Amino acid sequence: MSNEIELSPQYIEKVKQTVTPHWGELGWVTYKRTYARWLEDQQRTENWDETVKRVIEGNINLDPRLHQEEVAPAVIKELTAEAEALFKMVYGLAIVPSGRNLWISGTNYQKRTGDSLNNCWFIAIRPQAYGNSHIIPSYLKPDEKAVSMPYSFMFDESMKGGGVGFSVVKENIAQIPAVDQKIKLEVVIDRQSQSYEDALMVGALDFDEWKAKNNLKDVVYYEIPDTREGWVLANAMMIDMHFNSTNKFMKQHLVLDISKIRAKGTKIHGFGGTSSGPMPLVELLNDVNNLLNNRVGAHLSSVDCTDIGNLIGKTVVAGNVRRSAELALGSNDDQAFITMKQDQEKLNHHRWASNNSVAVDSQFTNYQPIADSIQHNGEPGILNLELSQNYGRIIDGRQPGIDAAIEGTNPCGEISLANGEPCNLFDVFPYIVEQQGWDLKQAFKLAARYTKRVTFSKYDWEISREIIHKNRRIGVSMSGIQDWLLNSFHRRAVKGFEEVYDEQLQQTIKKPIYDEEICQKFDELYQTVVAADLEYSAELECAMSIKHTTVKPSGTVAKLAGVSEGMHFHYAGYLIQRIRFQDTDPLLPALKKCGYHMEPDIYTPHTMCVEFPLRAAYADNDQFVSAGDVSIEEQFATQAFLQTYWSDNAVSCTITFKDDEADKIASLFQQYRFITKSTSLLPYFGGELQQAPKQPISKTEFKERKAEIAGNPEQVFAQLNQTDVKGLELIGQSDCEGGACPIK
């Protein structure tokens, strides 16, 4: 297209000569194995400048003005300058698009489906119509409601690499009819298929032998195509045949043919990675069919519906190609849902696939059962739907119905969402922006405009297109917050606490005292984002975004620049970070030559565990506190501060607590129920586990470990002239605290 914006080689070379990327200790290693795409024509993976160029050009060209017949020269000039400003700041690692964008933006895959640019989605589990979507079962009309639809949406978006939050609150589950039919399901495979032997081991049947004994006219037969849509439709057909309203075949025998599905290890074009083969799909179909057969004549429970979602998540994860993330939202008085993960057998089989939360409102006070369950296994978290529906930032006061369609959240909890809506994220690292000597307000303005353009992508599902075009929701996040506060203000946002008697709670509480200068700065930056959206929305002649700001967990993206993750405090001032690699990863020889300690992983075969000694920014500052030192009260208060002065969406927060703090959880939930939109908690383990991902160490040990390391992995890797290997990834890394969200 002649109107496409391209960054010139001269400009890129100028930036490379004048700007040094702010790599964290793990930054380049994380980037190279996570976001650098394979260049087929050159038989190597991208370099950082090539990734940034791809990502920025992919985004800037979403501006709808470039797709008009005539484009004003002023628009070309404006967007070219903006692309250059974005390139400089992203290359310098002062601002970073979401991990989804780093992986997909600017690729042909993005051009086919804009869904791939969004981190996460939300769907309500109740019968819904497929509408005018890219996936719709042939036996249904677009406006016919089907039990399968939300699961098809979940399966599809998960296989595109996104996380999915889903709601199984009682109001939704009550809309699902009783299961009418028991379905006989048989999965068949041709003996010429490369997956033949493996498929037989998980219950598939020899197709020739099956045909010798059966007649295809007596069954519903579907040959599953070797596509993402084929997997989704096979699962949908099996679910829908259990219900009279959608079993248009009038048969109770379904035969699914997996012969065309590519074998395990085969390359996946577009998204990347390699195929897991059809075996995980066979297991999913059998497990879900057995669950539904066991409920004939009865209604599905919230636990049943969550199990189906978890089985889908387990299938998507299989093969280590994509990392599924799910959050199940249940009712706060649904004890079966709250305690479902205490079934260890089912937890190990599939219930690990979601984080679970319960929906509350500001009048809810019965937090003790939730707190008791959190002490048992760290769940459930809470989501205050009432606050999300009626508030942006808390400081702006109640705005009735400002976001009335909200029903749930993404898996990390930083964006409350309507049915079918995605989160749309971008990170600014204020600490790095200031270190690089750049303008902080410009950084946030660029972030707002980048995310706004994402809303003009081509979306596959009608339900998503409608809500995205209505809300234009964006999520400009900041990360490295604790580093920035110590660098620019030399103090934390929470100055201290005062004991006051709270009339609503009828008890004495520790009320946080916030630093006034810091509050003003966060408010000023929030207004900058809103003003940027107002200006750009007028240029594009579209609605302003319904909400603008957030704090995301930012685990993997924060590692690139080496900053603290989201609002969280550094895990420790000094620590060992363990990263797991496939034992064939070409980075390992370079890391070994540099002196990094590595050993076989004790949990996973064919995996090496590499130890990186890290020092947190300002670890020796007298105001520095780590996650192992900061009190549970200050963590709750910090989240409340950000919800009050910065985020009009929500604030993702995983609060860590020590054993002697567990009895405070219920009262703190109650204290902040008029402020906090979503919160989850986890015990602070302190690295006691063998080969723990993070292990606090002393300053002395850190110095000893650093002294053993010589050389830069990026430079040594280049010097060794290793053959670049395609499709290898970091193992066990995630973009969110607690492993909730996918990295790509």
Order of alpha helices (4+ residues) and beta strands (2+ residues): alpha-alpha-beta-beta-alpha-alpha-beta-alpha-alpha-beta-beta-beta-alpha-beta-alpha-beta-alpha-beta-alpha-beta-alpha-beta-alpha-alpha-beta-alpha-alpha-beta-alpha-beta-alpha-beta-beta-beta-alpha-alpha-alpha-beta-alpha-beta-beta-alpha-beta-alpha-beta-alpha-beta-beta-alpha-beta-alpha-beta-beta-alpha-alpha-beta
